[in-house]
């Protein structure tokens, strides 16, 4: 009654037919932001991939400002200018 094909044979056929997921690096760096009005925004997420250049954490400020503009556009409420930015402790 068996066709002579074991389960392992079927598994190997499926593994060659099914596409593999592309491996991505989903790591992020978190920043705490203090605005000039004194408000604090904790754990702002920036892709670590965007911080790999020679400027280190330098691009984080303008990336967070871009996030703020997008949020302001959607919510209708804008944030003030950033006063201080730093990595969230433990990063």
MODELLER restraints for C-alpha pairs under 7 A, 6 or more apart:
rsr = mdl.restraints
at = mdl.atoms
rsr.add(forms.Gaussian(group=physical.xy_distance, feature=features.Distance(at['CA:27:A'], at['CA:47:A']), mean=6.34, stdev=0.5))
rsr.add(forms.Gaussian(group=physical.xy_distance, feature=features.Distance(at['CA:27:A'], at['CA:48:A']), mean=5.93, stdev=0.5))
rsr.add(forms.Gaussian(group=physical.xy_distance, feature=features.Distance(at['CA:28:A'], at['CA:45:A']), mean=6.09, stdev=0.5))
rsr.add(forms.Gaussian(group=physical.xy_distance, feature=features.Distance(at['CA:28:A'], at['CA:46:A']), mean=5.48, stdev=0.5))
rsr.add(forms.Gaussian(group=physical.xy_distance, feature=features.Distance(at['CA:28:A'], at['CA:47:A']), mean=4.44, stdev=0.5))
rsr.add(forms.Gaussian(group=physical.xy_distance, feature=features.Distance(at['CA:28:A'], at['CA:48:A']), mean=4.90, stdev=0.5))
rsr.add(forms.Gaussian(group=physical.xy_distance, feature=features.Distance(at['CA:29:A'], at['CA:45:A']), mean=5.83, stdev=0.5))
rsr.add(forms.Gaussian(group=physical.xy_distance, feature=features.Distance(at['CA:29:A'], at['CA:46:A']), mean=5.34, stdev=0.5))
rsr.add(forms.Gaussian(group=physical.xy_distance, feature=features.Distance(at['CA:29:A'], at['CA:47:A']), mean=6.21, stdev=0.5))
rsr.add(forms.Gaussian(group=physical.xy_distance, feature=features.Distance(at['CA:29:A'], at['CA:48:A']), mean=5.62, stdev=0.5))
rsr.add(forms.Gaussian(group=physical.xy_distance, feature=features.Distance(at['CA:29:A'], at['CA:91:A']), mean=6.91, stdev=0.5))
rsr.add(forms.Gaussian(group=physical.xy_distance, feature=features.Distance(at['CA:30:A'], at['CA:43:A']), mean=4.81, stdev=0.5))
rsr.add(forms.Gaussian(group=physical.xy_distance, feature=features.Distance(at['CA:30:A'], at['CA:44:A']), mean=5.17, stdev=0.5))
rsr.add(forms.Gaussian(group=physical.xy_distance, feature=features.Distance(at['CA:30:A'], at['CA:45:A']), mean=4.68, stdev=0.5))
rsr.add(forms.Gaussian(group=physical.xy_distance, feature=features.Distance(at['CA:30:A'], at['CA:46:A']), mean=6.32, stdev=0.5))
rsr.add(forms.Gaussian(group=physical.xy_distance, feature=features.Distance(at['CA:30:A'], at['CA:87:A']), mean=5.90, stdev=0.5))
rsr.add(forms.Gaussian(group=physical.xy_distance, feature=features.Distance(at['CA:30:A'], at['CA:88:A']), mean=5.53, stdev=0.5))
rsr.add(forms.Gaussian(group=physical.xy_distance, feature=features.Distance(at['CA:31:A'], at['CA:42:A']), mean=6.52, stdev=0.5))
rsr.add(forms.Gaussian(group=physical.xy_distance, feature=features.Distance(at['CA:31:A'], at['CA:43:A']), mean=5.13, stdev=0.5))
rsr.add(forms.Gaussian(group=physical.xy_distance, feature=features.Distance(at['CA:31:A'], at['CA:44:A']), mean=4.92, stdev=0.5))
rsr.add(forms.Gaussian(group=physical.xy_distance, feature=features.Distance(at['CA:31:A'], at['CA:45:A']), mean=6.56, stdev=0.5))
rsr.add(forms.Gaussian(group=physical.xy_distance, feature=features.Distance(at['CA:31:A'], at['CA:85:A']), mean=6.72, stdev=0.5))
rsr.add(forms.Gaussian(group=physical.xy_distance, feature=features.Distance(at['CA:31:A'], at['CA:86:A']), mean=5.43, stdev=0.5))
rsr.add(forms.Gaussian(group=physical.xy_distance, feature=features.Distance(at['CA:31:A'], at['CA:87:A']), mean=4.20, stdev=0.5))
rsr.add(forms.Gaussian(group=physical.xy_distance, feature=features.Distance(at['CA:31:A'], at['CA:88:A']), mean=4.78, stdev=0.5))
rsr.add(forms.Gaussian(group=physical.xy_distance, feature=features.Distance(at['CA:32:A'], at['CA:41:A']), mean=5.80, stdev=0.5))
rsr.add(forms.Gaussian(group=physical.xy_distance, feature=features.Distance(at['CA:32:A'], at['CA:42:A']), mean=4.37, stdev=0.5))
rsr.add(forms.Gaussian(group=physical.xy_distance, feature=features.Distance(at['CA:32:A'], at['CA:43:A']), mean=5.52, stdev=0.5))
rsr.add(forms.Gaussian(group=physical.xy_distance, feature=features.Distance(at['CA:32:A'], at['CA:44:A']), mean=6.25, stdev=0.5))
rsr.add(forms.Gaussian(group=physical.xy_distance, feature=features.Distance(at['CA:32:A'], at['CA:85:A']), mean=5.88, stdev=0.5))
rsr.add(forms.Gaussian(group=physical.xy_distance, feature=features.Distance(at['CA:32:A'], at['CA:86:A']), mean=5.51, stdev=0.5))
rsr.add(forms.Gaussian(group=physical.xy_distance, feature=features.Distance(at['CA:32:A'], at['CA:87:A']), mean=5.96, stdev=0.5))
rsr.add(forms.Gaussian(group=physical.xy_distance, feature=features.Distance(at['CA:32:A'], at['CA:88:A']), mean=5.33, stdev=0.5))
rsr.add(forms.Gaussian(group=physical.xy_distance, feature=features.Distance(at['CA:33:A'], at['CA:40:A']), mean=5.68, stdev=0.5))
rsr.add(forms.Gaussian(group=physical.xy_distance, feature=features.Distance(at['CA:33:A'], at['CA:41:A']), mean=5.09, stdev=0.5))
rsr.add(forms.Gaussian(group=physical.xy_distance, feature=features.Distance(at['CA:33:A'], at['CA:42:A']), mean=6.29, stdev=0.5))
rsr.add(forms.Gaussian(group=physical.xy_distance, feature=features.Distance(at['CA:33:A'], at['CA:82:A']), mean=6.95, stdev=0.5))
rsr.add(forms.Gaussian(group=physical.xy_distance, feature=features.Distance(at['CA:33:A'], at['CA:84:A']), mean=5.94, stdev=0.5))
rsr.add(forms.Gaussian(group=physical.xy_distance, feature=features.Distance(at['CA:33:A'], at['CA:85:A']), mean=4.59, stdev=0.5))
rsr.add(forms.Gaussian(group=physical.xy_distance, feature=features.Distance(at['CA:33:A'], at['CA:86:A']), mean=6.68, stdev=0.5))
rsr.add(forms.Gaussian(group=physical.xy_distance, feature=features.Distance(at['CA:34:A'], at['CA:40:A']), mean=4.60, stdev=0.5))
rsr.add(forms.Gaussian(group=physical.xy_distance, feature=features.Distance(at['CA:34:A'], at['CA:41:A']), mean=6.47, stdev=0.5))
rsr.add(forms.Gaussian(group=physical.xy_distance, feature=features.Distance(at['CA:34:A'], at['CA:82:A']), mean=6.17, stdev=0.5))
rsr.add(forms.Gaussian(group=physical.xy_distance, feature=features.Distance(at['CA:34:A'], at['CA:83:A']), mean=5.64, stdev=0.5))
rsr.add(forms.Gaussian(group=physical.xy_distance, feature=features.Distance(at['CA:34:A'], at['CA:84:A']), mean=5.09, stdev=0.5))
rsr.add(forms.Gaussian(group=physical.xy_distance, feature=features.Distance(at['CA:34:A'], at['CA:85:A']), mean=6.32, stdev=0.5))
rsr.add(forms.Gaussian(group=physical.xy_distance, feature=features.Distance(at['CA:35:A'], at['CA:80:A']), mean=6.17, stdev=0.5))
rsr.add(forms.Gaussian(group=physical.xy_distance, feature=features.Distance(at['CA:35:A'], at['CA:81:A']), mean=5.81, stdev=0.5))
rsr.add(forms.Gaussian(group=physical.xy_distance, feature=features.Distance(at['CA:35:A'], at['CA:82:A']), mean=4.33, stdev=0.5))
rsr.add(forms.Gaussian(group=physical.xy_distance, feature=features.Distance(at['CA:35:A'], at['CA:83:A']), mean=4.87, stdev=0.5))
rsr.add(forms.Gaussian(group=physical.xy_distance, feature=features.Distance(at['CA:35:A'], at['CA:84:A']), mean=6.78, stdev=0.5))
rsr.add(forms.Gaussian(group=physical.xy_distance, feature=features.Distance(at['CA:36:A'], at['CA:80:A']), mean=6.50, stdev=0.5))
rsr.add(forms.Gaussian(group=physical.xy_distance, feature=features.Distance(at['CA:36:A'], at['CA:81:A']), mean=5.86, stdev=0.5))
rsr.add(forms.Gaussian(group=physical.xy_distance, feature=features.Distance(at['CA:36:A'], at['CA:82:A']), mean=5.87, stdev=0.5))
rsr.add(forms.Gaussian(group=physical.xy_distance, feature=features.Distance(at['CA:36:A'], at['CA:83:A']), mean=4.90, stdev=0.5))
rsr.add(forms.Gaussian(group=physical.xy_distance, feature=features.Distance(at['CA:37:A'], at['CA:80:A']), mean=6.89, stdev=0.5))
rsr.add(forms.Gaussian(group=physical.xy_distance, feature=features.Distance(at['CA:43:A'], at['CA:88:A']), mean=6.26, stdev=0.5))
rsr.add(forms.Gaussian(group=physical.xy_distance, feature=features.Distance(at['CA:46:A'], at['CA:60:A']), mean=7.00, stdev=0.5))
rsr.add(forms.Gaussian(group=physical.xy_distance, feature=features.Distance(at['CA:51:A'], at['CA:57:A']), mean=5.84, stdev=0.5))
rsr.add(forms.Gaussian(group=physical.xy_distance, feature=features.Distance(at['CA:51:A'], at['CA:59:A']), mean=6.69, stdev=0.5))
rsr.add(forms.Gaussian(group=physical.xy_distance, feature=features.Distance(at['CA:61:A'], at['CA:85:A']), mean=6.94, stdev=0.5))
rsr.add(forms.Gaussian(group=physical.xy_distance, feature=features.Distance(at['CA:68:A'], at['CA:79:A']), mean=6.57, stdev=0.5))
rsr.add(forms.Gaussian(group=physical.xy_distance, feature=features.Distance(at['CA:72:A'], at['CA:78:A']), mean=4.56, stdev=0.5))
